[in-house]
């Protein structure tokens, strides 16, 4: 379907922007332009590397915003699309407006940690609305297993934990706490150091990351033995592989002192973990309209 292709493309573009943003921060380009929406009072400023990173991110985000708004108009103009997708499409516009607002505040508030963190979480929510439409369009009319009610709490917990872990990662970045502990898995040789200053942000992120990883791995094991929908199992397995990779990348970030590309990938992979968990949850919660016959993921 055309609507599926549109919102799949938008989801990919948002994912790309979610590595571009962290790279702006990792290269210390976040305040290359001290004003907003112009840069040093100019629409096309004198280029330096830092200005290129910051303004390029603004231009890309602006084009992406226009595409999201155009997609909403496309949904609202079609009666069938309006019936099926009006709510998530409208939410995408709301999150887009708040994302632009938070982007402006990030500059005018001089990279205040709260606005930086909210900017990241809001981007994840914007991605979720577009991804929801793409998934709904792809699965429309297909038969699925009815979700097991007793398993639903696990999926709610996974989404909440991964989203909060992304927030904690944002706190580490916005408080420049990435190297508060120069070693891994210990912190200055201690497993439980004193929780003060930037060390607290770093250790909260690590400890909650381990808990989140155990929750994802445990739910994946549960799905293998207790659930029947092959799509749920597939995406939970993907989330398990990604969370293991996330811990490895986090360790390398510390040991190699925050290489810029690796730092950006760490944020992007965290979003991949959330995306895999969200798609698994989508299929687990989706109600069948045509029966409960088994669906083969590879069909």
C-alpha positions as CSV (number, residue, x, y, z in Angstrom):
1,X,0.0,0.0,0.0
2,X,1.1,3.6,-0.7
3,X,0.4,4.7,2.9
4,X,2.7,1.9,4.2
5,X,5.6,3.0,1.9
6,X,5.1,6.6,2.9
7,X,5.3,6.0,6.6
8,X,8.0,3.4,6.4
9,X,10.1,5.9,4.5
10,X,9.4,8.6,7.2
11,X,10.3,6.2,9.9
12,X,13.7,5.5,8.2
13,X,14.3,9.2,7.8
14,X,13.5,9.9,11.4
15,X,15.9,7.1,12.5
16,X,18.7,8.7,10.4
17,X,18.0,12.1,12.1
18,X,18.3,10.4,15.4
19,X,22.0,9.6,14.7
20,X,22.5,13.0,13.1
21,X,21.4,14.8,16.3
22,X,23.8,12.9,18.7
23,X,26.6,13.6,16.2
24,X,25.9,17.3,16.5
25,X,26.3,17.0,20.2
26,X,29.3,14.6,20.1
27,X,31.2,17.1,17.8
28,X,30.4,20.0,20.2
29,X,28.4,21.7,17.5
30,X,25.1,22.2,19.4
31,X,25.8,25.9,20.0
32,X,27.7,26.6,16.8
33,X,24.7,28.8,16.0
34,X,23.8,30.8,19.2
35,X,20.4,31.9,17.7
36,X,17.4,30.2,16.2
37,X,16.0,29.7,13.6
38,X,18.7,31.7,11.9
39,X,22.4,31.1,12.4
40,X,24.4,34.2,13.4
41,X,21.4,36.2,12.0
42,X,21.7,34.5,8.6
43,X,19.7,31.8,6.8
44,X,22.9,30.6,5.0
45,X,25.8,31.4,7.3
46,X,29.5,31.3,6.8
47,X,30.4,27.7,6.8
48,X,32.6,26.0,9.4
49,X,32.5,22.3,10.3
50,X,30.5,23.0,13.5
51,X,28.1,25.3,11.7
52,X,27.7,22.7,8.9
53,X,26.8,20.1,11.5
54,X,24.3,22.3,13.3
55,X,22.7,24.0,10.3
56,X,22.7,20.7,8.3
57,X,20.7,19.1,11.2
58,X,18.2,22.0,11.1
59,X,17.8,21.9,7.3
60,X,17.3,18.1,7.4
61,X,14.8,18.3,10.3
62,X,12.9,21.1,8.5
63,X,12.6,19.0,5.3
64,X,11.5,16.0,7.4
65,X,8.9,18.2,9.1
66,X,7.4,19.2,5.8
67,X,7.2,15.6,4.7
68,X,5.4,14.6,7.9
69,X,2.9,17.4,7.4
70,X,2.4,16.4,3.8
71,X,1.8,12.8,4.9
72,X,-0.9,14.0,7.4
73,X,-2.7,15.9,4.6
74,X,-2.5,12.7,2.4
75,X,-4.1,10.7,5.3
76,X,-6.9,13.3,6.0
77,X,-7.9,13.7,2.3
78,X,-8.7,10.0,1.9
79,X,-11.8,8.8,3.7
80,X,-10.5,5.2,4.4
81,X,-7.1,6.5,5.5
82,X,-8.7,9.1,7.7
83,X,-10.8,6.3,9.4
84,X,-7.8,4.0,10.0
85,X,-4.8,6.4,10.6
86,X,-6.1,9.8,11.6
87,X,-5.2,9.5,15.3
88,X,-1.5,8.4,14.9
89,X,-1.0,10.8,11.9
90,X,-2.4,13.7,14.0
91,X,-0.2,12.7,16.9
92,X,2.8,12.8,14.5
93,X,2.1,16.4,13.8
94,X,1.7,17.2,17.5
95,X,5.1,15.5,18.3
96,X,6.6,17.3,15.3
97,X,5.5,20.7,16.7
98,X,6.8,19.9,20.1
99,X,10.1,18.6,18.6
100,X,10.6,21.9,16.8
101,X,9.8,23.8,20.0
102,X,12.3,21.6,22.0
103,X,14.9,22.1,19.3
104,X,14.6,25.8,19.6
105,X,14.7,25.7,23.4
106,X,17.8,23.5,23.2
107,X,19.6,26.3,21.5
108,X,18.1,29.3,23.4
109,X,18.5,27.5,26.8
110,X,22.1,26.8,26.0
111,X,21.8,23.0,25.9
112,X,20.0,22.7,29.2
113,X,19.9,19.0,30.1
114,X,16.2,18.8,30.6
115,X,15.4,20.2,27.1
116,X,18.1,18.0,25.5
117,X,16.6,14.9,27.2
118,X,13.0,15.7,26.3
119,X,14.2,16.4,22.7
120,X,15.4,12.8,22.4
121,X,12.4,11.2,24.0
122,X,10.0,13.3,21.9
123,X,11.9,12.1,18.8
124,X,11.3,8.5,19.8
125,X,7.6,9.2,20.3
126,X,7.5,10.9,16.8
127,X,9.1,7.8,15.3
128,X,6.5,5.6,17.1
129,X,3.6,7.4,15.6
130,X,4.9,7.0,12.0
131,X,6.0,3.4,12.7
132,X,2.5,2.6,14.0
133,X,0.9,3.7,10.7
134,X,3.4,1.7,8.7
135,X,2.7,-1.4,10.7
136,X,-1.1,-1.0,10.7
137,X,-1.0,-0.6,6.9
138,X,1.2,-3.6,6.4
139,X,-0.8,-5.9,8.7
140,X,-4.3,-4.7,7.6
141,X,-6.5,-7.7,6.8
142,X,-4.0,-10.4,7.9
143,X,-4.9,-13.0,10.5
144,X,-3.0,-13.3,13.7
145,X,-3.0,-15.1,17.0
146,X,-5.0,-13.5,19.8
147,X,-2.6,-12.0,22.3
148,X,-2.3,-13.8,25.6
149,X,-3.6,-11.4,28.2
150,X,-1.2,-12.6,30.9
151,X,1.8,-11.6,28.8
152,X,0.8,-8.1,28.1
153,X,2.2,-6.6,31.3
154,X,5.7,-7.8,30.2
155,X,5.4,-5.9,26.9
156,X,4.3,-2.7,28.7
157,X,7.2,-3.0,31.1
158,X,9.7,-3.5,28.3
159,X,8.6,-0.4,26.5
160,X,8.6,1.7,29.7
161,X,12.0,0.4,30.8
162,X,13.7,0.9,27.4
163,X,12.2,4.4,27.0
164,X,13.4,5.3,30.5
165,X,16.8,3.8,29.7
166,X,17.0,6.1,26.7
167,X,16.2,9.0,29.0
168,X,19.0,8.0,31.4
169,X,21.3,7.8,28.4
170,X,20.3,11.3,27.5
171,X,21.1,12.5,31.0
172,X,24.6,11.0,30.8
173,X,25.1,12.8,27.5
174,X,23.6,16.2,28.5
175,X,25.5,16.2,31.8
176,X,28.7,15.2,30.0
177,X,29.0,12.2,32.2
178,X,30.1,9.7,29.6
179,X,33.6,9.4,31.1
180,X,32.6,9.9,34.7
181,X,33.8,6.4,35.2
182,X,36.9,5.8,33.1
183,X,36.7,2.0,33.4
184,X,34.2,-0.8,32.7
185,X,32.4,-2.7,34.2
186,X,33.7,-1.2,37.4
187,X,33.9,2.6,38.2
188,X,37.4,3.6,39.4
189,X,37.8,-0.1,40.3
190,X,34.7,-0.2,42.4
191,X,31.5,-2.2,41.6
192,X,29.4,0.2,43.7
193,X,31.1,3.6,43.9
194,X,29.8,6.6,45.8
195,X,26.8,8.0,43.9
196,X,27.7,11.7,43.6
197,X,28.1,14.2,40.8
198,X,28.4,12.8,37.3
199,X,29.2,9.4,38.6
200,X,25.6,9.0,39.7
201,X,24.3,9.6,36.1
202,X,26.8,7.1,34.7
203,X,26.0,4.4,37.3
204,X,22.3,4.9,37.1
205,X,22.5,4.4,33.3
206,X,24.6,1.2,33.7
207,X,22.6,-0.4,36.5
208,X,19.2,0.3,34.9
209,X,20.7,-0.9,31.6
210,X,21.5,-4.3,33.1
211,X,17.9,-4.6,34.5
212,X,16.4,-3.7,31.2
213,X,18.6,-6.2,29.4
214,X,17.5,-9.0,31.8
215,X,13.9,-8.0,31.3
216,X,14.2,-8.2,27.5
217,X,16.1,-11.5,27.6
218,X,13.6,-12.9,30.1
219,X,10.6,-11.9,27.9
220,X,12.3,-13.3,24.9
221,X,12.7,-16.7,26.6
222,X,9.1,-16.5,27.7
223,X,8.0,-15.9,24.2
224,X,9.9,-18.8,22.8
225,X,8.3,-21.3,25.2
226,X,4.8,-19.8,25.8
227,X,3.8,-17.5,22.9
228,X,2.9,-18.7,19.4
229,X,3.0,-15.6,17.2
230,X,6.3,-16.0,15.2
231,X,6.5,-12.2,14.6
232,X,6.6,-11.5,18.3
233,X,9.3,-14.1,18.8
234,X,11.3,-12.7,15.8
235,X,11.4,-9.1,17.0
236,X,12.0,-10.0,20.6
237,X,15.0,-12.1,19.5
238,X,16.2,-9.1,17.5
239,X,15.8,-6.9,20.6
240,X,17.9,-9.4,22.6
241,X,20.7,-9.3,20.2
242,X,20.5,-5.5,20.0
243,X,20.6,-5.1,23.8
244,X,23.7,-7.3,24.0
245,X,25.3,-5.2,21.3
246,X,24.2,-2.0,23.2
247,X,26.1,-3.1,26.3
248,X,29.2,-3.9,24.2
249,X,29.1,-0.5,22.5
250,X,28.6,1.2,25.8
251,X,31.7,-0.5,27.2
252,X,33.7,0.5,24.1
253,X,32.6,4.1,24.4
254,X,34.1,4.2,27.9
255,X,37.2,2.2,27.1
256,X,38.0,4.2,24.0
257,X,36.9,7.6,25.5
258,X,33.8,8.3,23.5
259,X,34.7,8.1,19.8
260,X,32.2,10.3,18.0
261,X,30.8,7.8,15.5
262,X,30.5,5.1,18.2
263,X,28.7,7.6,20.5
264,X,26.2,8.3,17.8
265,X,25.7,4.6,17.1
266,X,25.1,4.0,20.8
267,X,22.1,6.3,20.7
268,X,20.9,4.9,17.4
269,X,21.2,1.3,18.6
270,X,19.2,2.2,21.7
271,X,16.4,3.4,19.5
272,X,16.7,0.2,17.5
273,X,16.2,-1.8,20.7
274,X,13.1,0.3,21.4
275,X,11.8,-0.2,17.9
276,X,12.2,-3.9,18.0
277,X,10.4,-4.1,21.3
278,X,7.6,-1.8,20.0
279,X,7.1,-3.9,16.9
280,X,6.9,-7.1,19.0
281,X,4.4,-5.4,21.3
282,X,2.4,-4.2,18.4
283,X,1.9,-7.7,17.2
284,X,1.3,-9.0,20.7
285,X,-1.5,-6.5,21.3
286,X,-3.1,-6.5,17.9
287,X,-6.5,-8.2,17.8
288,X,-7.4,-10.5,15.0
289,X,-10.5,-9.7,13.0
290,X,-10.5,-12.8,10.8
291,X,-9.7,-15.6,13.2
292,X,-6.8,-17.0,15.1
293,X,-5.0,-19.2,12.5
294,X,-1.2,-19.3,12.7
295,X,0.7,-16.7,10.7
296,X,4.2,-17.7,9.4
297,X,6.5,-14.7,9.5
298,X,8.3,-15.8,6.4
299,X,5.1,-16.3,4.4
